[in-house]
Amino acid sequence: MKYRDFLTLHVLHHARDGVTGSFMMEELRRHGYKLSPGTIYPLLHELERKGLLTSREEVRNGRRVRVYTITKRGIKALEEGKEKLRELCEELLEE
């Protein structure tokens, strides 16, 4: 798995509830990742192009924001990614 794959899994996991780019930057920061808007928004757009996320505009606190939500294809990708991650962790932790 690549570093970006871990970010993707994290985004897909949280996108079940609908997320914004700023929420994801803050959430990932809590886990030690320091991402700029120039990193997170291209990732969100790529996931949307691939059909893993869908987005819509909402007004929150008087501001228009784009909210990203996982799709059925995204749920399938998340489950497959979790299985690969589980296998990797089991192998690494056996030692």
Buried (B, 14 or more C-beta within 10 A) or exposed (E): EEEEEBBBBBBBBBBEEBBBBEBBBEBBEEEEBEBEEEBBBEBBBEBBEEEBBBBEEEEEEEEEBBBBBBBEEBBEBBEEBEEEBEEEEEEEEEE
